[in-house]
Amino acid sequence: MKRTGNRRMAQLAPSEIRAMTQACLQAKGLNMAQGVCDTPVPPPVMAGAKRAMDQGYNTYTRFDGLAELRQALAGKLARYNGIHADPETQITVSAGATGSFHCACAALLNPGDEVILFEPYYQYHLTALQSVEAVPVVVRMQAPDWTFSCDELAQKITERTRAIIVNSPGNPSGKVFSRAELEGIAELAIHHDLFVFTDEIYEYFLYDGRRHLSIATLPDMAERTITIGGYSKTFSITGWRIGYSVAAERWAHAIGVMNDLLYVCAPAPLQMGVAAGITELPDSFYQQMAQDFQRKRDRFCAALTKAGLTPSVPQGAYYVLTDVSRIPGSTGKERAMTLLRQIGVAGVPGEAFMSGPDGARFLRFSYAKGEADVDEACRRFGRLG
């Protein structure tokens, strides 16, 4: 029999995030596993998409997105990130930030290329690398602040290393990379002529007075950085799948060709909805959102602490990795299922984000929920106290 499965699929597994969401549905529990962000969509975003449908924006767009959105993104990147990008040649709109990341990997990495990523890592970053036959190399960060050694990072670089992945603010850790850490990464990337793929989709979810810093704005980094973002989280439109990447023109061209091959284009009227949100929403919207999520973080982490489940308090994003060693079970999955049975709350096993044995100690919870759901989760964790 010559018909066999694709060998790349042998190392790919379904997402534990999806698996726990399904288990939660079956148990009729409270889903704190998946970052669905089921909070209200800002009215200008909804109105912009509806208006676009009425005006006939219902056919294919250019492979790299509608001009209105690329121009809105260019303005936002200059104002907020300090990145100056030509909307005609350097911005590619894709099917979510995950789609943008996959296009960058497929366009710029070769089979056998080594790519460094920080652990705990976002599971989709790992599987995207595996899907293009790149070789993930992890640098482990240490709880509770998820610090890492620049010396260890330097030691992991070999002649086969092609790129470093940065996710800040991070999923699942909530880590916000400091300027000093980003400067250390940039110095190594320049010295070894590496790409940096930086996933910044949580750039507005920052706590305790932190400010976002895009590594592409550091000296000599714009040409080698692929900056990836999106509005799934910021505008609570995770199902719309509108993301983007920003890169030097020659890299953006390759990413655009891959985007055309994989997705053709992102949904046209939804692109217009995002463009409307970017251009119409005031800065106070983003500031209020960060304040609201910080309050949710504080309330949720306090409930976890009271229940004897020690959280690594996130600096950004809307996830918290929690030490659940006291929950019965020998693996993270067993502990996640025990917790789901005991109090009806779903989290994601730490093994989805860690390659070493520490994964069994942790569960990831998302507090991107409405106030009532966060309150209910806190009450349920109270039963463990």
Contacts in CASP RR format, 6 or more apart in sequence:
PFRMAT RR
TARGET T0000
AUTHOR 0000-0000-0000
METHOD contacts of the structure
MODEL  1
MKRTGNRRMAQLAPSEIRAMTQACLQAKGLNMAQGVCDTPVPPPVMAGAK
RAMDQGYNTYTRFDGLAELRQALAGKLARYNGIHADPETQITVSAGATGS
FHCACAALLNPGDEVILFEPYYQYHLTALQSVEAVPVVVRMQAPDWTFSC
DELAQKITERTRAIIVNSPGNPSGKVFSRAELEGIAELAIHHDLFVFTDE
IYEYFLYDGRRHLSIATLPDMAERTITIGGYSKTFSITGWRIGYSVAAER
WAHAIGVMNDLLYVCAPAPLQMGVAAGITELPDSFYQQMAQDFQRKRDRF
CAALTKAGLTPSVPQGAYYVLTDVSRIPGSTGKERAMTLLRQIGVAGVPG
EAFMSGPDGARFLRFSYAKGEADVDEACRRFGRLG
8 130 0 8 1.000
8 131 0 8 1.000
8 133 0 8 1.000
11 130 0 8 1.000
12 127 0 8 1.000
12 130 0 8 1.000
12 131 0 8 1.000
13 127 0 8 1.000
15 123 0 8 1.000
15 124 0 8 1.000
15 127 0 8 1.000
15 352 0 8 1.000
16 123 0 8 1.000
16 333 0 8 1.000
16 348 0 8 1.000
16 349 0 8 1.000
16 351 0 8 1.000
16 352 0 8 1.000
17 33 0 8 1.000
17 34 0 8 1.000
17 35 0 8 1.000
17 123 0 8 1.000
17 348 0 8 1.000
17 352 0 8 1.000
18 34 0 8 1.000
20 31 0 8 1.000
20 33 0 8 1.000
20 34 0 8 1.000
20 336 0 8 1.000
20 340 0 8 1.000
20 346 0 8 1.000
20 347 0 8 1.000
20 348 0 8 1.000
20 349 0 8 1.000
21 31 0 8 1.000
21 33 0 8 1.000
21 34 0 8 1.000
21 346 0 8 1.000
23 337 0 8 1.000
23 340 0 8 1.000
23 346 0 8 1.000
24 30 0 8 1.000
24 31 0 8 1.000
24 33 0 8 1.000
24 340 0 8 1.000
24 344 0 8 1.000
24 346 0 8 1.000
25 31 0 8 1.000
27 340 0 8 1.000
27 341 0 8 1.000
27 344 0 8 1.000
27 346 0 8 1.000
29 340 0 8 1.000
29 344 0 8 1.000
29 345 0 8 1.000
29 346 0 8 1.000
30 344 0 8 1.000
30 345 0 8 1.000
30 346 0 8 1.000
30 373 0 8 1.000
30 376 0 8 1.000
30 377 0 8 1.000
30 380 0 8 1.000
31 346 0 8 1.000
32 345 0 8 1.000
32 346 0 8 1.000
32 347 0 8 1.000
32 365 0 8 1.000
32 366 0 8 1.000
32 367 0 8 1.000
32 369 0 8 1.000
32 377 0 8 1.000
33 346 0 8 1.000
33 347 0 8 1.000
33 348 0 8 1.000
33 364 0 8 1.000
33 365 0 8 1.000
33 366 0 8 1.000
34 348 0 8 1.000
34 366 0 8 1.000
35 238 0 8 1.000
35 318 0 8 1.000
35 319 0 8 1.000
35 366 0 8 1.000
35 368 0 8 1.000
36 238 0 8 1.000
36 366 0 8 1.000
36 368 0 8 1.000
37 232 0 8 1.000
37 233 0 8 1.000
37 236 0 8 1.000
37 238 0 8 1.000
37 318 0 8 1.000
37 368 0 8 1.000
38 236 0 8 1.000
38 368 0 8 1.000
38 369 0 8 1.000
38 370 0 8 1.000
38 373 0 8 1.000
39 236 0 8 1.000
39 368 0 8 1.000
39 369 0 8 1.000
39 370 0 8 1.000
40 236 0 8 1.000
41 235 0 8 1.000
41 236 0 8 1.000
41 237 0 8 1.000
42 235 0 8 1.000
42 236 0 8 1.000
42 277 0 8 1.000
42 281 0 8 1.000
42 285 0 8 1.000
44 273 0 8 1.000
44 276 0 8 1.000
44 277 0 8 1.000
44 280 0 8 1.000
44 281 0 8 1.000
45 231 0 8 1.000
45 235 0 8 1.000
45 237 0 8 1.000
45 273 0 8 1.000
45 274 0 8 1.000
45 276 0 8 1.000
45 277 0 8 1.000
45 281 0 8 1.000
46 273 0 8 1.000
47 273 0 8 1.000
47 276 0 8 1.000
48 269 0 8 1.000
48 272 0 8 1.000
48 273 0 8 1.000
48 275 0 8 1.000
48 276 0 8 1.000
48 277 0 8 1.000
49 269 0 8 1.000
49 270 0 8 1.000
49 272 0 8 1.000
49 273 0 8 1.000
49 276 0 8 1.000
50 269 0 8 1.000
51 272 0 8 1.000
51 276 0 8 1.000
52 268 0 8 1.000
52 269 0 8 1.000
52 271 0 8 1.000
52 272 0 8 1.000
52 273 0 8 1.000
53 269 0 8 1.000
56 269 0 8 1.000
57 66 0 8 1.000
57 268 0 8 1.000
57 269 0 8 1.000
57 271 0 8 1.000
57 272 0 8 1.000
58 268 0 8 1.000
58 269 0 8 1.000
59 268 0 8 1.000
60 264 0 8 1.000
60 265 0 8 1.000
60 268 0 8 1.000
61 93 0 8 1.000
61 265 0 8 1.000
61 266 0 8 1.000
61 268 0 8 1.000
61 271 0 8 1.000
62 265 0 8 1.000
63 92 0 8 1.000
63 256 0 8 1.000
63 257 0 8 1.000
63 259 0 8 1.000
63 260 0 8 1.000
63 264 0 8 1.000
63 265 0 8 1.000
64 70 0 8 1.000
64 91 0 8 1.000
64 92 0 8 1.000
64 93 0 8 1.000
64 252 0 8 1.000
64 256 0 8 1.000
64 259 0 8 1.000
65 92 0 8 1.000
65 93 0 8 1.000
65 265 0 8 1.000
65 266 0 8 1.000
65 271 0 8 1.000
66 93 0 8 1.000
66 268 0 8 1.000
66 271 0 8 1.000
66 272 0 8 1.000
66 275 0 8 1.000
67 87 0 8 1.000
68 271 0 8 1.000
68 272 0 8 1.000
68 275 0 8 1.000
69 93 0 8 1.000
69 242 0 8 1.000
69 271 0 8 1.000
69 272 0 8 1.000
69 274 0 8 1.000
69 275 0 8 1.000
69 278 0 8 1.000
70 87 0 8 1.000
70 88 0 8 1.000
70 91 0 8 1.000
70 93 0 8 1.000
71 87 0 8 1.000
71 275 0 8 1.000
72 274 0 8 1.000
72 275 0 8 1.000
72 277 0 8 1.000
72 278 0 8 1.000
72 279 0 8 1.000
73 85 0 8 1.000
73 87 0 8 1.000
73 91 0 8 1.000
73 93 0 8 1.000
73 244 0 8 1.000
73 246 0 8 1.000
73 278 0 8 1.000
74 85 0 8 1.000
74 86 0 8 1.000
74 87 0 8 1.000
74 91 0 8 1.000
76 278 0 8 1.000
77 83 0 8 1.000
77 84 0 8 1.000
77 85 0 8 1.000
77 91 0 8 1.000
77 227 0 8 1.000
77 246 0 8 1.000
78 84 0 8 1.000
78 85 0 8 1.000
80 203 0 8 1.000
80 212 0 8 1.000
81 200 0 8 1.000
81 203 0 8 1.000
81 212 0 8 1.000
81 214 0 8 1.000
81 216 0 8 1.000
81 217 0 8 1.000
81 227 0 8 1.000
82 214 0 8 1.000
82 217 0 8 1.000
83 214 0 8 1.000
83 216 0 8 1.000
83 217 0 8 1.000
83 222 0 8 1.000
83 227 0 8 1.000
83 246 0 8 1.000
85 91 0 8 1.000
85 246 0 8 1.000
86 249 0 8 1.000
89 249 0 8 1.000
89 252 0 8 1.000
89 253 0 8 1.000
90 246 0 8 1.000
90 247 0 8 1.000
90 248 0 8 1.000
90 249 0 8 1.000
90 252 0 8 1.000
91 244 0 8 1.000
91 245 0 8 1.000
91 246 0 8 1.000
91 252 0 8 1.000
92 100 0 8 1.000
92 103 0 8 1.000
92 244 0 8 1.000
92 245 0 8 1.000
92 247 0 8 1.000
92 252 0 8 1.000
92 255 0 8 1.000
92 256 0 8 1.000
92 259 0 8 1.000
93 242 0 8 1.000
93 243 0 8 1.000
93 244 0 8 1.000
93 265 0 8 1.000
93 266 0 8 1.000
93 271 0 8 1.000
94 100 0 8 1.000
94 103 0 8 1.000
94 243 0 8 1.000
94 244 0 8 1.000
94 245 0 8 1.000
94 259 0 8 1.000
94 263 0 8 1.000
94 266 0 8 1.000
95 241 0 8 1.000
95 242 0 8 1.000
95 243 0 8 1.000
95 262 0 8 1.000
95 263 0 8 1.000
95 266 0 8 1.000
96 230 0 8 1.000
96 232 0 8 1.000
96 241 0 8 1.000
96 242 0 8 1.000
96 243 0 8 1.000
96 266 0 8 1.000
97 199 0 8 1.000
97 201 0 8 1.000
97 228 0 8 1.000
97 229 0 8 1.000
97 230 0 8 1.000
97 232 0 8 1.000
97 243 0 8 1.000
97 244 0 8 1.000
98 124 0 8 1.000
98 128 0 8 1.000
99 241 0 8 1.000
99 243 0 8 1.000
99 259 0 8 1.000
99 262 0 8 1.000
99 263 0 8 1.000
100 228 0 8 1.000
100 229 0 8 1.000
100 230 0 8 1.000
100 243 0 8 1.000
100 244 0 8 1.000
100 245 0 8 1.000
100 255 0 8 1.000
100 259 0 8 1.000
101 124 0 8 1.000
101 125 0 8 1.000
101 128 0 8 1.000
101 197 0 8 1.000
101 199 0 8 1.000
101 228 0 8 1.000
101 245 0 8 1.000
102 128 0 8 1.000
102 131 0 8 1.000
102 262 0 8 1.000
103 245 0 8 1.000
103 255 0 8 1.000
103 256 0 8 1.000
103 258 0 8 1.000
103 259 0 8 1.000
103 262 0 8 1.000
103 263 0 8 1.000
104 197 0 8 1.000
104 226 0 8 1.000
104 228 0 8 1.000
104 245 0 8 1.000
104 247 0 8 1.000
104 251 0 8 1.000
104 255 0 8 1.000
104 258 0 8 1.000
105 128 0 8 1.000
105 129 0 8 1.000
105 131 0 8 1.000
105 132 0 8 1.000
105 134 0 8 1.000
105 197 0 8 1.000
106 132 0 8 1.000
106 258 0 8 1.000
106 262 0 8 1.000
107 251 0 8 1.000
107 254 0 8 1.000
107 255 0 8 1.000
107 256 0 8 1.000
107 257 0 8 1.000
107 258 0 8 1.000
108 162 0 8 1.000
108 163 0 8 1.000
108 195 0 8 1.000
108 226 0 8 1.000
108 251 0 8 1.000
108 254 0 8 1.000
108 255 0 8 1.000
109 115 0 8 1.000
109 129 0 8 1.000
109 132 0 8 1.000
109 134 0 8 1.000
109 162 0 8 1.000
109 163 0 8 1.000
110 134 0 8 1.000
110 162 0 8 1.000
111 132 0 8 1.000
111 133 0 8 1.000
111 134 0 8 1.000
112 133 0 8 1.000
112 134 0 8 1.000
112 135 0 8 1.000
112 160 0 8 1.000
113 134 0 8 1.000
113 135 0 8 1.000
113 160 0 8 1.000
113 161 0 8 1.000
113 162 0 8 1.000
113 163 0 8 1.000
114 134 0 8 1.000
114 135 0 8 1.000
114 136 0 8 1.000
114 137 0 8 1.000
114 158 0 8 1.000
114 160 0 8 1.000
114 161 0 8 1.000
114 162 0 8 1.000
115 129 0 8 1.000
115 134 0 8 1.000
115 135 0 8 1.000
115 136 0 8 1.000
115 137 0 8 1.000
115 161 0 8 1.000
115 162 0 8 1.000
115 163 0 8 1.000
115 164 0 8 1.000
115 165 0 8 1.000
115 197 0 8 1.000
116 137 0 8 1.000
116 138 0 8 1.000
116 139 0 8 1.000
116 153 0 8 1.000
116 156 0 8 1.000
116 157 0 8 1.000
116 161 0 8 1.000
116 163 0 8 1.000
116 164 0 8 1.000
116 165 0 8 1.000
117 125 0 8 1.000
117 126 0 8 1.000
117 129 0 8 1.000
117 136 0 8 1.000
117 137 0 8 1.000
117 138 0 8 1.000
117 139 0 8 1.000
117 164 0 8 1.000
117 165 0 8 1.000
118 138 0 8 1.000
118 139 0 8 1.000
118 140 0 8 1.000
118 141 0 8 1.000
118 146 0 8 1.000
118 148 0 8 1.000
118 165 0 8 1.000
118 166 0 8 1.000
118 167 0 8 1.000
119 138 0 8 1.000
119 139 0 8 1.000
119 140 0 8 1.000
119 141 0 8 1.000
119 353 0 8 1.000
119 354 0 8 1.000
119 355 0 8 1.000
119 356 0 8 1.000
120 141 0 8 1.000
120 146 0 8 1.000
120 172 0 8 1.000
120 173 0 8 1.000
120 321 0 8 1.000
120 350 0 8 1.000
120 353 0 8 1.000
120 354 0 8 1.000
120 362 0 8 1.000
121 136 0 8 1.000
121 138 0 8 1.000
121 165 0 8 1.000
121 167 0 8 1.000
121 353 0 8 1.000
121 354 0 8 1.000
122 167 0 8 1.000
122 170 0 8 1.000
122 171 0 8 1.000
122 172 0 8 1.000
122 199 0 8 1.000
122 353 0 8 1.000
123 352 0 8 1.000
123 353 0 8 1.000
125 165 0 8 1.000
125 167 0 8 1.000
125 199 0 8 1.000
126 136 0 8 1.000
129 135 0 8 1.000
129 136 0 8 1.000
130 136 0 8 1.000
134 162 0 8 1.000
135 160 0 8 1.000
137 156 0 8 1.000
137 161 0 8 1.000
138 355 0 8 1.000
139 148 0 8 1.000
139 149 0 8 1.000
139 152 0 8 1.000
139 153 0 8 1.000
139 156 0 8 1.000
140 148 0 8 1.000
140 152 0 8 1.000
140 356 0 8 1.000
141 147 0 8 1.000
141 148 0 8 1.000
141 173 0 8 1.000
141 175 0 8 1.000
142 148 0 8 1.000
143 312 0 8 1.000
143 321 0 8 1.000
143 323 0 8 1.000
144 310 0 8 1.000
144 311 0 8 1.000
144 312 0 8 1.000
144 313 0 8 1.000
145 175 0 8 1.000
145 312 0 8 1.000
146 173 0 8 1.000
146 174 0 8 1.000
146 175 0 8 1.000
146 312 0 8 1.000
148 181 0 8 1.000
150 181 0 8 1.000
150 184 0 8 1.000
150 185 0 8 1.000
150 188 0 8 1.000
153 164 0 8 1.000
153 185 0 8 1.000
153 188 0 8 1.000
154 188 0 8 1.000
157 188 0 8 1.000
157 192 0 8 1.000
157 194 0 8 1.000
161 192 0 8 1.000
161 194 0 8 1.000
162 194 0 8 1.000
162 195 0 8 1.000
163 194 0 8 1.000
163 195 0 8 1.000
163 196 0 8 1.000
163 197 0 8 1.000
164 185 0 8 1.000
164 188 0 8 1.000
164 189 0 8 1.000
164 194 0 8 1.000
164 195 0 8 1.000
164 196 0 8 1.000
164 197 0 8 1.000
165 196 0 8 1.000
165 197 0 8 1.000
165 198 0 8 1.000
165 199 0 8 1.000
166 177 0 8 1.000
166 182 0 8 1.000
166 185 0 8 1.000
166 196 0 8 1.000
166 197 0 8 1.000
166 198 0 8 1.000
166 199 0 8 1.000
166 215 0 8 1.000
167 198 0 8 1.000
167 199 0 8 1.000
168 175 0 8 1.000
168 176 0 8 1.000
168 177 0 8 1.000
168 182 0 8 1.000
168 198 0 8 1.000
168 199 0 8 1.000
168 200 0 8 1.000
168 213 0 8 1.000
169 175 0 8 1.000
169 176 0 8 1.000
169 202 0 8 1.000
169 203 0 8 1.000
169 205 0 8 1.000
169 206 0 8 1.000
169 212 0 8 1.000
169 314 0 8 1.000
169 315 0 8 1.000
169 316 0 8 1.000
169 317 0 8 1.000
170 176 0 8 1.000
170 199 0 8 1.000
170 202 0 8 1.000
170 316 0 8 1.000
170 317 0 8 1.000
170 319 0 8 1.000
171 202 0 8 1.000
171 317 0 8 1.000
171 319 0 8 1.000
172 319 0 8 1.000
172 321 0 8 1.000
172 348 0 8 1.000
172 350 0 8 1.000
172 352 0 8 1.000
172 353 0 8 1.000
172 364 0 8 1.000
173 312 0 8 1.000
173 314 0 8 1.000
173 319 0 8 1.000
173 321 0 8 1.000
173 353 0 8 1.000
174 202 0 8 1.000
174 314 0 8 1.000
174 315 0 8 1.000
174 316 0 8 1.000
174 317 0 8 1.000
174 319 0 8 1.000
174 320 0 8 1.000
174 321 0 8 1.000
175 314 0 8 1.000
175 315 0 8 1.000
175 316 0 8 1.000
176 206 0 8 1.000
176 210 0 8 1.000
176 212 0 8 1.000
176 315 0 8 1.000
176 316 0 8 1.000
177 185 0 8 1.000
177 213 0 8 1.000
177 215 0 8 1.000
179 213 0 8 1.000
182 213 0 8 1.000
182 215 0 8 1.000
182 218 0 8 1.000
183 218 0 8 1.000
185 196 0 8 1.000
185 215 0 8 1.000
186 196 0 8 1.000
186 215 0 8 1.000
186 218 0 8 1.000
186 219 0 8 1.000
186 220 0 8 1.000
186 221 0 8 1.000
188 194 0 8 1.000
189 195 0 8 1.000
189 196 0 8 1.000
189 221 0 8 1.000
189 224 0 8 1.000
190 220 0 8 1.000
190 221 0 8 1.000
190 224 0 8 1.000
193 224 0 8 1.000
194 224 0 8 1.000
195 224 0 8 1.000
195 225 0 8 1.000
195 226 0 8 1.000
196 215 0 8 1.000
196 221 0 8 1.000
196 224 0 8 1.000
196 225 0 8 1.000
196 226 0 8 1.000
197 225 0 8 1.000
197 226 0 8 1.000
197 228 0 8 1.000
198 214 0 8 1.000
198 215 0 8 1.000
198 216 0 8 1.000
198 225 0 8 1.000
198 226 0 8 1.000
198 227 0 8 1.000
198 228 0 8 1.000
199 228 0 8 1.000
199 229 0 8 1.000
200 212 0 8 1.000
200 214 0 8 1.000
200 227 0 8 1.000
200 228 0 8 1.000
200 229 0 8 1.000
201 228 0 8 1.000
201 229 0 8 1.000
201 230 0 8 1.000
201 232 0 8 1.000
201 233 0 8 1.000
201 243 0 8 1.000
202 233 0 8 1.000
202 316 0 8 1.000
202 317 0 8 1.000
202 318 0 8 1.000
203 212 0 8 1.000
203 214 0 8 1.000
203 229 0 8 1.000
204 212 0 8 1.000
204 234 0 8 1.000
204 286 0 8 1.000
204 289 0 8 1.000
204 290 0 8 1.000
205 233 0 8 1.000
205 234 0 8 1.000
205 289 0 8 1.000
205 290 0 8 1.000
205 293 0 8 1.000
205 316 0 8 1.000
205 317 0 8 1.000
205 318 0 8 1.000
206 212 0 8 1.000
206 290 0 8 1.000
206 315 0 8 1.000
206 316 0 8 1.000
207 290 0 8 1.000
207 293 0 8 1.000
207 294 0 8 1.000
207 297 0 8 1.000
207 314 0 8 1.000
207 315 0 8 1.000
207 316 0 8 1.000
208 294 0 8 1.000
208 315 0 8 1.000
210 315 0 8 1.000
210 316 0 8 1.000
214 225 0 8 1.000
214 227 0 8 1.000
215 221 0 8 1.000
215 225 0 8 1.000
215 227 0 8 1.000
216 222 0 8 1.000
216 225 0 8 1.000
216 227 0 8 1.000
216 246 0 8 1.000
222 248 0 8 1.000
223 248 0 8 1.000
224 248 0 8 1.000
225 247 0 8 1.000
226 245 0 8 1.000
226 246 0 8 1.000
226 247 0 8 1.000
226 251 0 8 1.000
226 255 0 8 1.000
227 245 0 8 1.000
227 246 0 8 1.000
227 247 0 8 1.000
228 243 0 8 1.000
228 244 0 8 1.000
228 245 0 8 1.000
228 246 0 8 1.000
229 243 0 8 1.000
229 244 0 8 1.000
229 245 0 8 1.000
230 242 0 8 1.000
230 243 0 8 1.000
230 244 0 8 1.000
231 237 0 8 1.000
231 240 0 8 1.000
231 242 0 8 1.000
231 243 0 8 1.000
231 274 0 8 1.000
231 277 0 8 1.000
231 278 0 8 1.000
232 238 0 8 1.000
232 239 0 8 1.000
232 240 0 8 1.000
232 241 0 8 1.000
232 242 0 8 1.000
232 243 0 8 1.000
233 318 0 8 1.000
233 368 0 8 1.000
234 286 0 8 1.000
234 289 0 8 1.000
235 274 0 8 1.000
235 277 0 8 1.000
237 270 0 8 1.000
237 274 0 8 1.000
240 267 0 8 1.000
240 270 0 8 1.000
240 274 0 8 1.000
241 266 0 8 1.000
241 267 0 8 1.000
241 270 0 8 1.000
242 266 0 8 1.000
242 267 0 8 1.000
242 270 0 8 1.000
242 271 0 8 1.000
242 274 0 8 1.000
243 266 0 8 1.000
245 252 0 8 1.000
245 255 0 8 1.000
246 252 0 8 1.000
247 255 0 8 1.000
293 318 0 8 1.000
293 367 0 8 1.000
293 368 0 8 1.000
296 318 0 8 1.000
296 367 0 8 1.000
296 369 0 8 1.000
296 371 0 8 1.000
296 374 0 8 1.000
297 313 0 8 1.000
297 314 0 8 1.000
297 318 0 8 1.000
297 320 0 8 1.000
297 367 0 8 1.000
299 374 0 8 1.000
299 375 0 8 1.000
299 378 0 8 1.000
300 311 0 8 1.000
300 320 0 8 1.000
300 365 0 8 1.000
300 367 0 8 1.000
300 374 0 8 1.000
300 377 0 8 1.000
300 378 0 8 1.000
301 311 0 8 1.000
301 313 0 8 1.000
301 320 0 8 1.000
302 378 0 8 1.000
303 377 0 8 1.000
303 378 0 8 1.000
303 381 0 8 1.000
303 382 0 8 1.000
304 310 0 8 1.000
304 311 0 8 1.000
304 320 0 8 1.000
304 322 0 8 1.000
304 365 0 8 1.000
304 381 0 8 1.000
305 311 0 8 1.000
306 381 0 8 1.000
306 382 0 8 1.000
306 385 0 8 1.000
307 381 0 8 1.000
307 382 0 8 1.000
307 384 0 8 1.000
307 385 0 8 1.000
308 326 0 8 1.000
308 384 0 8 1.000
308 385 0 8 1.000
309 322 0 8 1.000
309 323 0 8 1.000
309 324 0 8 1.000
309 326 0 8 1.000
309 327 0 8 1.000
309 381 0 8 1.000
309 384 0 8 1.000
310 322 0 8 1.000
310 323 0 8 1.000
311 320 0 8 1.000
311 321 0 8 1.000
311 322 0 8 1.000
311 323 0 8 1.000
312 320 0 8 1.000
312 321 0 8 1.000
312 322 0 8 1.000
312 323 0 8 1.000
313 320 0 8 1.000
314 320 0 8 1.000
318 366 0 8 1.000
318 367 0 8 1.000
318 368 0 8 1.000
319 364 0 8 1.000
319 365 0 8 1.000
319 366 0 8 1.000
319 367 0 8 1.000
320 364 0 8 1.000
320 365 0 8 1.000
320 367 0 8 1.000
321 350 0 8 1.000
321 353 0 8 1.000
321 362 0 8 1.000
321 363 0 8 1.000
321 364 0 8 1.000
322 362 0 8 1.000
322 363 0 8 1.000
322 364 0 8 1.000
322 365 0 8 1.000
323 361 0 8 1.000
323 362 0 8 1.000
324 332 0 8 1.000
324 335 0 8 1.000
324 339 0 8 1.000
324 361 0 8 1.000
324 362 0 8 1.000
324 363 0 8 1.000
325 361 0 8 1.000
327 335 0 8 1.000
327 338 0 8 1.000
327 339 0 8 1.000
328 334 0 8 1.000
328 335 0 8 1.000
328 338 0 8 1.000
329 335 0 8 1.000
329 338 0 8 1.000
330 360 0 8 1.000
331 349 0 8 1.000
331 351 0 8 1.000
331 360 0 8 1.000
332 349 0 8 1.000
332 350 0 8 1.000
332 351 0 8 1.000
332 359 0 8 1.000
332 360 0 8 1.000
332 361 0 8 1.000
332 362 0 8 1.000
332 363 0 8 1.000
333 349 0 8 1.000
333 351 0 8 1.000
335 349 0 8 1.000
335 360 0 8 1.000
335 363 0 8 1.000
336 346 0 8 1.000
336 347 0 8 1.000
336 348 0 8 1.000
336 349 0 8 1.000
336 363 0 8 1.000
339 345 0 8 1.000
339 346 0 8 1.000
339 347 0 8 1.000
339 363 0 8 1.000
340 346 0 8 1.000
340 347 0 8 1.000
342 383 0 8 1.000
342 384 0 8 1.000
343 380 0 8 1.000
343 381 0 8 1.000
343 383 0 8 1.000
343 384 0 8 1.000
344 380 0 8 1.000
345 365 0 8 1.000
345 377 0 8 1.000
345 380 0 8 1.000
345 381 0 8 1.000
347 363 0 8 1.000
347 364 0 8 1.000
347 365 0 8 1.000
348 363 0 8 1.000
348 364 0 8 1.000
348 365 0 8 1.000
349 359 0 8 1.000
349 360 0 8 1.000
349 362 0 8 1.000
349 363 0 8 1.000
350 359 0 8 1.000
350 360 0 8 1.000
350 361 0 8 1.000
350 362 0 8 1.000
350 363 0 8 1.000
350 364 0 8 1.000
351 359 0 8 1.000
351 360 0 8 1.000
352 364 0 8 1.000
353 359 0 8 1.000
353 362 0 8 1.000
353 364 0 8 1.000
354 362 0 8 1.000
365 377 0 8 1.000
367 374 0 8 1.000
367 377 0 8 1.000
369 377 0 8 1.000
END
